[in-house]
Every structure is written in structure tokens, then in C-alpha cells.
Amino acid sequence: MKCAFVLLAVGCLLTAVNAQWLDTTLVLPDSSWPGALCYNDSNNRVYCACFGRDSVTVIDGATNGVVANVTTGRPPCVLCYNDSNNKVYIANPSSDTVTVIDGATNEVVAAVPANGSPWTLCYNTQSNKVYCATRGRGNVTIIDGATNGVVATVTADSMPYALCYNSKDNKVYCTNEASDNVTVIDGATDSVVATVPVRRYPGALCYNSKDNKVYCTNRGVSPNDDSTVTVMDGVTNGVLAIVPTGRAPWALCYNPLDNKVYVANAFSGTVTVIDGATNGVLATVPADIIPCALIHNPQNNKVYCANDYSGTVTVIDGATNQVLRTIGVGDEPGAFCYNPVQNRVYVANYHSSSISVIRDSMSGVEETPKPQAPSRKPAATVLSGVSGVGRLATCVVFDAMGRRVVDPKPGVYFVRDEGLGARDLGRTRKVVIPR
């Protein structure tokens, strides 16, 4: 019995040490509508594109304090970072420009023309170029990372949607949503080397560096369309596999530690896990309502999935594919970035005009406690009497250590609602049961 007690105590301690918690919530001005994030590893800063205010908020990665608000074109919708020249790029569809911000000074150093509604961005580390897909004209504008000048404009196809970079073969891939294909661009010559046919409405892309493969979601446009991921060979540009997923595969991310690819299925409320070596489906993990964004934390080997309609983030163990916990954040979380210095994950909550900061810490306490930013989250609900406690019948109740509780006694708990309307289904709230 004593041995069993010691093992239980050690297990609880490990759970606490490796727990993911809501560190703080950064509240932005009303109608900021944060829709994209990126991280500057030279200055330890986080950049947030505020769609509603035509600006980018710059956040100190150590303190989570706002250090600058930079005016951009209209509206800022996508960000990417150039670590060779310490610059941040912002695509502005209505202004037909790409704003370039100096990472050291937070000043705008250029507004690069990208006619045709610039929609998405990616960075080529070998050639020091930034690629901007223009949705209206079906082109990819290529920008020199050193000079900010346009070096080429490459014809893609109808309605480009996403870009990604293959570092081994120096190629850039562009999904063309209305053409059902992927344009492959040579990063050295800026010429199209292949057009790969895929399934209906290709969307997100990601790159598997271990097996040199590129993954493309095929979202479809109706319930009768198949929901799949096309796997392409990085060398030959040929299609290796068509992998079935849940409905409307919306986002992708890659786990290099376990060689897995994760697919957020928006209409199924699940995450499909694909083996990077075999292209087989390893698991279908339950998420929440409309999972729409993913990110991998290489320090703790966890995958974070933003659930747009439920205002939550699902945390998945990269090794076991198990759901570790669901964290309540703001309304309509839809974009991530990762700060490796403080081991924090940032999620932009579009409708709440806020940024939730998640990190690993002992029992949810900062190593160096600091004042928390103002939050719009409601105060804890206080339940009294038998009828009040009975309201938890349709809920899942957890204690402060994240352990499920069947018969809650007086104390502080975290409650996930399961019996409310669709909009609130899955929300997590704090509940106090007094003596």
C-alpha cells in the first residue's frame, strides 16, 4: 500500500509539472480582431495582426507587455518572419501591399506592391526570399529579403490559398483553391517546375522534413466531396498517397519528434494523426467544435488545436495521441505562434480581441509571478445548496490538478459544460462550492 501511495504521488507530481495552463490573457482594444501571429527569435517578440485596426501589435516575449503598435496596410491578414534580416512581413489584401517591419526598431521600412489581393506568405531560408500569393490574380510575388525589392512574379493558378517551403529541395508550394492543384516553384530560379493535381478545394500545406514530403488538405465544397490529404514527394513532385480524414480538413502541422502530421477536421470536431513514414492514419483524436488551427511545441512534444466555435484549445500528447486537457480561451481562437524562450504558446482570439498565453508550469503558477493582464473572463461561479451542485449533472468536473471528479465536495473546480447550447458547448469555467 505504501509503495502504491508513493507511485500515485509521483504520478500526480509529474502531471502537475507537465501541465498546460492559461498563463495570462492579453486584452487588445475593442474591434482589434486579431487574426494572425508570428514570432521573432532575434528579439523575443510576438507580432499580432489586428485585422480590425489595420495595425500590428508587438508583444515582448519575456514580459507579455505591448511594446509597439505599428500601422500597416488594409487589413493585415497574414504574417511571416525573415530571420536572416530580422524583418516581419504583413500581407494587406485591400491595399495590395506587403508591409515590412524592422524587427529591431518596430518601424515600417517598406510597403512592397503585390497587386491582386495578397493573401498568404512564406519565407525561403536558402535564397532569402519572401513569397506572397495574390488571390485575385493567381500570381506569386517574390520579394528579396535584403532589399525589399520584387525580384519576380510567377503565375500560379486560380485563387491561391496557402504556401509552404521545402528546405531540402529549395521549393515553394502554392495551393490553388479553385483549380484543384498545387503549383511548385523552384526557389533558386523562381520558375514553375510542376503543377500537381489534387482533390477538390486544396487548402493548407505543411512539410515533413524527415521524409521530404509535402501535405495538402482537400477540403471539398459539399458533403459529397471526399475529405482527404494529398501527400506529395518532395523530390519528384509526384503524388504518393491520398489519406482519408475527417470532414473539411482545415489545418495541418508537423511533429518532427515523432514524425507525425496532424490534420484539424473542422466539421468533424476531430484531429487526424498521420504517420509520416507510412502515410497511414494512426489515430483520430477528439477535439472540440470547429478545430481550425494547429501548432506543435517541440519542448514538451504537445500539439495544440484551436477550436473556433467553442473557444477552447485541445492539448494532445505527441507521443501517445491522447488528449491531455481542454483549455478555455477567448472567442473564436484561430491562430497560433510559439515562443521557445519562455516555452509559451500564443493563441489569437478573433472575436474576443484578445491573446491567450499558454505555458507549462507547476500547478499553473509562474516561476516568477507577475501581475496578470486584465481579462474579460467572468469570475468564478459560486454554487450553493444541493440544487446548485445538481447543476453540474451535465458537466465534466476537474480538480485543480486536472483530475476528473465524480462527486464534488466543497472546494474549487474547473467545469466543462456539456449540456448547454451549441455556442457554449465545451466551455470551461471555474466553480466554487462553499461549505
C-alpha positions as CSV (number, residue, x, y, z in Angstrom):
1,M,0.0,0.0,0.0
2,K,2.8,2.4,0.9
3,C,4.5,1.7,-2.5
4,A,1.2,2.3,-4.3
5,F,0.8,5.6,-2.5
6,V,4.3,6.8,-3.4
7,L,3.8,5.9,-7.1
8,L,0.5,7.8,-7.1
9,A,2.1,10.8,-5.5
10,V,4.9,10.7,-8.1
11,G,2.4,10.4,-10.9
12,C,0.4,13.4,-9.7
13,L,3.6,15.4,-9.3
14,L,4.6,14.6,-12.9
15,T,1.2,15.6,-14.1
16,A,1.5,18.9,-12.3
17,V,4.9,19.7,-13.6
18,N,4.0,19.0,-17.2
19,A,0.6,20.6,-17.1
20,Q,-0.5,23.2,-19.7
21,W,-2.2,26.2,-18.2
22,L,-3.6,29.5,-19.2
23,D,-0.7,31.8,-18.2
24,T,-2.4,35.1,-18.9
25,T,-4.8,36.9,-21.3
26,L,-3.7,39.9,-23.2
27,V,-6.7,42.2,-23.9
28,L,-6.5,44.3,-27.0
29,P,-8.6,47.3,-27.8
30,D,-12.2,46.6,-28.9
31,S,-12.6,45.5,-32.5
32,S,-8.9,44.7,-32.9
33,W,-9.9,41.3,-34.3
34,P,-6.5,39.5,-34.1
35,G,-6.2,37.0,-36.9
36,A,-2.5,36.1,-37.3
37,L,0.6,35.7,-35.2
38,C,4.3,35.2,-35.7
39,Y,7.5,35.1,-33.5
40,N,10.7,37.0,-33.8
41,D,13.5,34.8,-32.4
42,S,16.1,37.6,-32.6
43,N,14.3,40.0,-30.3
44,N,12.0,37.5,-28.5
45,R,8.9,39.3,-29.7
46,V,5.4,38.2,-30.8
47,Y,3.6,40.0,-33.6
48,C,-0.2,40.1,-33.8
49,A,-2.1,41.2,-36.9
50,C,-5.1,43.3,-35.8
51,F,-7.5,42.9,-38.8
52,G,-10.0,45.5,-37.4
53,R,-7.5,48.3,-36.8
54,D,-5.0,48.0,-39.7
55,S,-2.1,47.5,-37.3
56,V,0.3,45.0,-35.8
57,T,0.7,44.8,-32.1
58,V,4.2,43.9,-30.9
59,I,4.5,42.0,-27.6
60,D,7.6,41.4,-25.5
61,G,8.1,37.7,-25.2
62,A,9.5,37.9,-21.7
63,T,7.0,40.2,-20.0
64,N,4.0,39.8,-22.4
65,G,3.8,43.6,-22.4
66,V,2.9,45.6,-25.5
67,V,6.0,47.4,-26.8
68,A,4.6,48.9,-30.0
69,N,1.5,49.3,-32.3
70,V,2.6,49.5,-35.9
71,T,0.3,50.9,-38.6
72,T,0.1,48.7,-41.7
73,G,-1.9,48.4,-44.9
74,R,-5.5,47.4,-45.0
75,P,-6.2,44.9,-43.5
76,P,-3.3,42.9,-42.1
77,C,-4.2,39.2,-42.5
78,V,-1.0,37.1,-42.6
79,L,2.4,37.4,-41.1
80,C,5.8,35.8,-41.6
81,Y,9.3,36.3,-40.2
82,N,12.7,36.6,-42.0
83,D,15.4,35.6,-39.5
84,S,18.3,36.5,-41.8
85,N,17.4,40.2,-41.9
86,N,15.2,40.4,-38.8
87,K,12.1,41.6,-40.6
88,V,8.4,40.9,-40.3
89,Y,6.1,40.8,-43.4
90,I,2.4,41.5,-43.4
91,A,0.0,40.8,-46.3
92,N,-2.6,43.5,-46.8
93,P,-5.3,42.4,-49.3
94,S,-7.2,45.7,-49.7
95,S,-4.1,47.8,-50.0
96,D,-2.4,45.4,-52.5
97,T,0.8,45.7,-50.5
98,V,3.2,43.8,-48.2
99,T,4.2,45.8,-45.2
100,V,7.8,45.2,-44.0
101,I,8.6,45.9,-40.3
102,D,12.2,46.1,-38.9
103,G,12.4,43.6,-36.1
104,A,14.8,45.7,-34.0
105,T,13.1,49.1,-34.2
106,N,9.4,48.2,-34.9
107,E,9.4,50.7,-37.7
108,V,7.9,50.2,-41.2
109,V,10.8,50.0,-43.7
110,A,8.8,49.3,-46.9
111,A,5.4,48.8,-48.4
112,V,6.0,46.4,-51.3
113,P,3.5,46.3,-54.1
114,A,1.8,43.0,-54.6
115,N,-1.2,43.6,-56.9
116,G,-4.1,41.3,-56.8
117,S,-5.1,40.9,-53.1
118,P,-2.0,39.5,-51.3
119,W,-3.3,36.6,-49.3
120,T,-0.6,34.4,-47.8
121,L,3.2,34.5,-47.2
122,C,6.2,32.2,-46.7
123,Y,9.9,32.6,-46.3
124,N,12.7,30.8,-48.2
125,T,15.7,30.4,-45.9
126,Q,18.2,29.3,-48.6
127,S,17.5,32.1,-51.1
128,N,16.4,34.8,-48.6
129,K,13.2,35.5,-50.4
130,V,9.6,36.1,-49.3
131,Y,6.8,34.7,-51.3
132,C,3.4,36.3,-51.4
133,A,0.4,34.6,-53.2
134,T,-2.1,37.1,-54.6
135,R,-5.6,35.6,-54.6
136,G,-7.1,38.0,-57.1
137,R,-4.6,37.4,-59.9
138,G,-3.4,33.9,-59.3
139,N,0.2,35.1,-59.0
140,V,3.1,34.7,-56.5
141,T,5.1,37.9,-55.9
142,I,8.7,37.1,-54.8
143,I,10.4,39.7,-52.6
144,D,14.2,40.0,-51.9
145,G,14.7,39.7,-48.2
146,A,17.7,42.1,-48.1
147,T,16.5,44.9,-50.4
148,N,12.6,44.5,-50.2
149,G,12.5,44.7,-54.0
150,V,10.3,42.5,-56.1
151,V,12.6,40.1,-58.0
152,A,9.9,38.1,-59.9
153,T,6.2,37.5,-60.3
154,V,5.3,33.8,-61.0
155,T,2.0,32.7,-62.5
156,A,0.3,30.1,-60.3
157,D,-3.4,29.3,-60.9
158,S,-6.9,30.3,-59.8
159,M,-7.3,31.6,-56.2
160,P,-4.1,30.7,-54.4
161,Y,-4.7,29.9,-50.8
162,A,-1.6,28.7,-48.9
163,L,2.2,28.5,-49.3
164,C,4.9,26.3,-47.7
165,Y,8.6,25.8,-48.2
166,N,10.7,22.6,-48.8
167,S,14.1,23.3,-47.3
168,K,15.8,20.2,-48.8
169,D,15.0,20.9,-52.4
170,N,14.5,24.6,-52.2
171,K,11.0,24.6,-53.5
172,V,7.9,26.6,-52.7
173,Y,4.4,25.1,-52.9
174,C,1.2,27.1,-53.6
175,T,-2.3,25.6,-53.3
176,N,-4.8,26.9,-55.9
177,E,-8.2,26.6,-54.3
178,A,-10.4,27.0,-57.4
179,S,-8.1,25.0,-59.7
180,D,-7.7,21.8,-57.6
181,N,-3.9,21.8,-58.0
182,V,-0.6,22.8,-56.4
183,T,2.0,25.0,-58.1
184,V,5.6,24.0,-57.4
185,I,8.2,26.9,-57.7
186,D,12.0,26.4,-57.9
187,G,13.4,28.6,-55.1
188,A,16.6,29.3,-57.0
189,T,15.3,30.1,-60.4
190,D,11.8,31.4,-59.5
191,S,10.3,29.3,-62.2
192,V,7.3,26.8,-62.1
193,V,8.7,23.3,-62.2
194,A,5.4,21.4,-61.7
195,T,1.6,21.6,-61.3
196,V,0.4,18.8,-59.2
197,P,-3.3,17.8,-59.5
198,V,-5.0,17.2,-56.1
199,R,-8.6,16.8,-54.9
200,R,-11.3,19.4,-54.5
201,Y,-10.6,22.8,-52.9
202,P,-7.0,22.3,-51.7
203,G,-6.2,24.4,-48.7
204,A,-3.5,24.1,-46.1
205,L,0.0,22.9,-46.6
206,C,2.8,21.5,-44.4
207,Y,6.3,20.0,-44.9
208,N,7.7,16.8,-43.5
209,S,11.5,17.4,-43.3
210,K,12.4,13.8,-42.3
211,D,10.8,12.1,-45.2
212,N,10.8,15.1,-47.6
213,K,7.1,15.1,-48.2
214,V,4.5,17.8,-48.6
215,Y,0.9,17.5,-47.4
216,C,-2.1,19.3,-48.8
217,T,-5.6,19.3,-47.4
218,N,-8.5,18.7,-49.8
219,R,-11.5,20.3,-48.1
220,G,-14.2,19.8,-50.7
221,V,-17.2,22.1,-51.1
222,S,-20.1,19.8,-50.3
223,P,-20.9,16.8,-48.0
224,N,-20.5,14.5,-51.1
225,D,-16.9,15.6,-51.7
226,D,-14.2,13.4,-50.1
227,S,-12.2,14.9,-47.2
228,T,-8.6,13.9,-47.7
229,V,-4.9,14.9,-47.5
230,T,-2.7,14.6,-50.6
231,V,0.9,13.5,-49.9
232,M,3.5,14.7,-52.4
233,D,7.1,13.6,-52.9
234,G,9.5,16.5,-52.3
235,V,11.9,15.3,-55.0
236,T,9.7,14.1,-57.8
237,N,6.6,16.2,-57.1
238,G,4.6,13.0,-57.6
239,V,1.5,12.1,-55.5
240,L,2.5,9.3,-53.0
241,A,-0.9,8.9,-51.2
242,I,-4.4,10.2,-50.7
243,V,-5.1,9.9,-47.0
244,P,-8.8,9.9,-45.7
245,T,-9.5,12.3,-42.9
246,G,-12.5,13.8,-41.0
247,R,-14.8,16.2,-42.8
248,A,-13.4,19.5,-44.0
249,P,-9.7,19.1,-43.2
250,W,-8.7,22.7,-42.4
251,A,-5.3,22.9,-40.9
252,L,-2.0,21.0,-40.7
253,C,1.1,20.8,-38.6
254,Y,4.1,18.6,-38.4
255,N,5.7,16.9,-35.3
256,P,9.4,16.2,-36.1
257,L,10.0,14.4,-32.9
258,D,7.5,11.5,-33.7
259,N,7.3,12.1,-37.5
260,K,3.6,12.7,-37.4
261,V,1.3,15.0,-39.3
262,Y,-1.8,16.4,-37.7
263,V,-5.0,17.4,-39.5
264,A,-7.7,19.6,-37.9
265,N,-11.1,18.5,-39.3
266,A,-13.4,21.5,-38.9
267,F,-16.8,19.8,-39.5
268,S,-15.9,16.6,-37.6
269,G,-14.5,18.1,-34.5
270,T,-11.5,15.8,-34.7
271,V,-7.8,15.7,-35.4
272,T,-6.4,13.0,-37.7
273,V,-2.9,11.8,-37.0
274,I,-0.9,10.6,-40.0
275,D,2.3,8.5,-39.8
276,G,5.0,10.5,-41.7
277,A,6.8,7.3,-42.8
278,T,3.9,5.1,-43.9
279,N,1.2,7.7,-44.7
280,G,-1.2,5.6,-42.6
281,V,-3.7,7.1,-40.2
282,L,-2.5,6.4,-36.6
283,A,-5.4,7.9,-34.7
284,T,-8.5,10.1,-34.8
285,V,-8.4,12.4,-31.8
286,P,-11.5,14.1,-30.4
287,A,-11.1,17.9,-30.3
288,D,-14.0,20.4,-29.9
289,I,-16.3,22.4,-32.1
290,I,-14.7,23.5,-35.4
291,P,-11.0,22.8,-34.9
292,C,-9.3,25.3,-37.3
293,A,-5.6,25.8,-36.3
294,L,-2.7,23.7,-35.0
295,I,0.8,24.1,-33.6
296,H,3.5,21.8,-32.2
297,N,5.6,22.6,-29.1
298,P,8.9,20.8,-29.6
299,Q,10.0,21.3,-25.9
300,N,7.1,19.3,-24.4
301,N,6.1,17.4,-27.5
302,K,2.5,18.6,-27.3
303,V,0.1,19.6,-30.2
304,Y,-2.3,22.4,-29.6
305,C,-5.6,22.6,-31.5
306,A,-7.7,25.8,-31.6
307,N,-11.4,25.1,-31.6
308,D,-13.1,28.2,-33.2
309,Y,-16.7,27.8,-32.2
310,S,-16.2,26.5,-28.6
311,G,-13.5,29.0,-27.6
312,T,-11.1,26.3,-26.4
313,V,-7.7,24.8,-27.1
314,T,-7.3,21.0,-27.1
315,V,-3.8,19.8,-25.9
316,I,-2.7,16.5,-27.5
317,D,0.3,14.4,-26.3
318,G,2.6,14.0,-29.3
319,A,3.8,10.5,-28.3
320,T,0.5,8.9,-27.3
321,N,-2.0,10.8,-29.3
322,Q,-4.1,11.2,-26.2
323,V,-6.0,14.4,-25.2
324,L,-4.3,15.8,-22.1
325,R,-6.8,18.6,-21.4
326,T,-9.0,21.3,-23.0
327,I,-8.2,24.9,-22.0
328,G,-10.8,27.6,-22.2
329,V,-9.5,30.7,-24.0
330,G,-11.3,33.6,-25.8
331,D,-14.0,33.6,-28.5
332,E,-13.0,32.3,-31.9
333,P,-9.4,31.2,-31.4
334,G,-7.9,30.9,-34.9
335,A,-4.1,31.4,-35.0
336,F,-1.0,30.3,-33.0
337,C,2.6,31.0,-32.6
338,Y,5.3,29.6,-30.2
339,N,7.8,31.3,-28.1
340,P,10.6,28.8,-27.4
341,V,12.5,31.0,-24.9
342,Q,9.7,31.1,-22.3
343,N,8.0,27.9,-23.6
344,R,4.8,29.7,-24.3
345,V,2.1,29.2,-26.9
346,Y,0.1,32.2,-28.0
347,V,-3.4,32.0,-29.5
348,A,-5.3,34.9,-31.1
349,N,-9.0,35.1,-30.2
350,Y,-10.6,36.9,-33.1
351,H,-14.0,37.8,-31.6
352,S,-12.7,38.5,-28.1
353,S,-10.0,40.9,-29.3
354,S,-7.5,39.1,-27.0
355,I,-4.5,36.8,-27.0
356,S,-4.4,33.8,-24.6
357,V,-0.9,32.7,-23.4
358,I,-0.5,29.1,-22.5
359,R,2.6,27.6,-20.9
360,D,3.8,24.6,-18.9
361,S,4.3,25.3,-15.2
362,M,3.9,23.7,-11.7
363,S,0.2,23.7,-10.8
364,G,-0.3,26.7,-13.1
365,V,1.9,29.0,-11.2
366,E,4.5,31.2,-12.9
367,E,8.2,30.5,-12.0
368,T,8.4,34.3,-11.5
369,P,4.9,35.6,-10.6
370,K,3.9,38.9,-12.2
371,P,0.7,41.0,-12.5
372,Q,-1.8,39.4,-14.8
373,A,-3.2,41.4,-17.7
374,P,-6.9,42.4,-17.5
375,S,-9.2,39.6,-18.6
376,R,-12.8,39.6,-19.9
377,K,-13.3,36.1,-18.5
378,P,-16.1,36.0,-15.9
379,A,-15.5,35.5,-12.2
380,A,-15.9,32.0,-10.7
381,T,-19.4,30.8,-10.4
382,V,-20.4,30.1,-6.8
383,L,-22.9,27.3,-6.2
384,S,-24.9,26.9,-3.0
385,G,-27.1,24.1,-1.7
386,V,-28.0,20.7,-3.2
387,S,-29.8,22.2,-6.2
388,G,-26.8,24.3,-7.1
389,V,-24.4,21.3,-7.0
390,G,-27.0,19.4,-9.0
391,R,-26.5,21.8,-11.9
392,L,-23.2,20.0,-12.5
393,A,-25.0,16.9,-13.7
394,T,-24.5,17.7,-17.3
395,C,-20.9,18.8,-16.8
396,V,-17.4,17.2,-16.6
397,V,-15.7,18.4,-13.4
398,F,-12.0,18.5,-12.8
399,D,-10.0,19.5,-9.7
400,A,-7.0,21.9,-9.7
401,M,-4.7,19.0,-10.7
402,G,-6.7,18.2,-13.8
403,R,-8.2,15.0,-12.3
404,R,-11.8,14.2,-13.1
405,V,-14.2,14.4,-10.1
406,V,-17.5,12.4,-9.9
407,D,-18.9,13.6,-6.6
408,P,-17.5,17.1,-6.0
409,K,-17.2,18.2,-2.3
410,P,-16.8,21.8,-1.2
411,G,-13.8,23.4,-3.0
412,V,-12.6,25.0,-6.2
413,Y,-13.2,23.1,-9.5
414,F,-13.0,23.6,-13.3
415,V,-16.1,22.6,-15.1
416,R,-16.6,21.8,-18.7
417,D,-20.3,22.3,-19.8
418,E,-21.8,19.5,-21.8
419,G,-25.5,20.4,-21.6
420,L,-25.6,23.9,-23.0
421,G,-26.4,25.3,-26.4
422,A,-24.1,24.7,-29.3
423,R,-22.3,28.0,-29.0
424,D,-21.3,27.3,-25.4
425,L,-20.8,23.6,-25.6
426,G,-17.4,22.6,-24.3
427,R,-16.6,25.9,-22.5
428,T,-14.6,25.6,-19.3
429,R,-15.4,27.7,-16.3
430,K,-14.3,28.0,-12.7
431,V,-16.8,26.9,-10.0
432,V,-16.6,27.3,-6.2
433,I,-18.7,25.0,-4.0
434,P,-18.7,26.6,-0.5
435,R,-19.0,24.6,2.8
